[in-house]
Amino acid sequence: MRVLLVNHSARPFNGGANRVVVETCQFLANAGHDVMLAYFDEGPVAVGCPVRSLPNGGRPGELRALIQEWKPDVLQLHSVQGESLLQEAATIPTTVFLHDQTWFCAAGDRMKRDFSPCHRPHGLSCLFWNYAQGCGRKSPRGNVLFWRRTQSLQQVRHHPQMRLQVASGFMREGLLENGHDPARIDQVPLYAPVPKPSGIGQEPGLLFLPSRLVPPKGVQVALRAVAQLRNPHWRLVIAGDGWHRAPLEKLSRSLGLQDRVQFIGEVSPDDVADWYDRCELVLFPVLRPEPFGLVGVEAMSHGRALVGFGGGGADEWFRDGEAAVRVSERTPEALAAGIDGLLSDRPRIQQLAAGARRHYPRFHPDAYLTRLLASFERAIRDFRDARR
């Protein structure tokens, strides 16, 4: 199969979505498919397959010209720069992978002030609810701009020959609540790469938190939680970056944690894998309902116990009591109790780690690739049927 992927970046950084795109390109190439990744940004390339730069941000005609030149069997969009890109993609069999809720929620996280899910469809009333339920931004102009972006993305409903791919039933539910045709939605759960033997020994008491540093990821809750730990034998490594890093480092210092909490910034996937091998517990303090939550299945692949909050797509892999400990209240006190309970019970940690390994095969790359290729085949068939 000849597959053209389109994403804003060709680097496995700045969030899980970019990693998925880069690794999908590699998986398809390794499986013998012809694959190319077209990207928009000007950053360096780190992909194990052919790439093509669209330096003008996907301006009208750029993607069409590449399609005519390369003649893919199917196109997979991971980031869309506007309605014109959808129109150009509609000329061949196309799938659109929805990595987040901005496709049907202008606020992005589709949750209320108390972190509970919002099930209201996208519409003009959202501009009011941005303030009434605290889901929007402080800037009215910013709310309108983000609302218009989601309104533009909703135009995908007017391209019935396109198939929509989501990683979780939670994301599928969001599409259905916004009027999308269930027959056009393919659920393609994500994966974690098979770990390479690292030879790195486990460090007792090491807590690992890989995350973008933005408030919905809950890193601030994790810092307040570890500040309350009764067990004295721990340290925390936080991998990732984001605009909230400076406030988080300031919070760490104010809590007196600077000697026990290390911010290592954004690191390569290989380095992240090494930290999974080295840690004893993985933290998942995410406050928003996650579209999927790659951290959970990555912890499974390395056989590491996880403690944190559930919600959204994370509920579909979170194996409370089998591979992880789910904390019911999104508070520092509750998270601290969950961490303390495990640090004082090493046999329990080992039991959860064994459970993580047992559950990992559901999220093996081979299972992901099988579901992905089936979705591509459906897209090709749908397009052919629509042309008859």
Secondary structure, 3 states (H helix, E strand, C coil): CEEEEEECCCCCCCCHHHHHHHHHHHHHHHCCCEEEEEECCCCCCCCCCCEEECCCCCCCCHHHHHHHHHCCCEEEECCCCCHHHHHHHCCCCEEEECCCHHHCCCCCCCECCCCCECCCCCCCCHHHHHHHCCCCCCCHHHHHHHHHHHHHHHHHHHCCCCEEEECCHHHHHHHHHCCCCHHHEEECCCCCCCCCCCCCCCCCCEEEEECCCCHHHCHHHHHHHHCCCCCCCCEEEEECCCCCHHHHHHHHHHCCCCCCEEEEECCCHHHHHHHHHHCCEEEECCCCCECCCHHHHHHHHCCCEEEECCCEHHHHCCCECCCEEECCCCCHHHHHHHHHHHHCCHHHHHHHHHHHHHHHHHHCHHHHHHHHHHHHHHHHHHHHHHHC
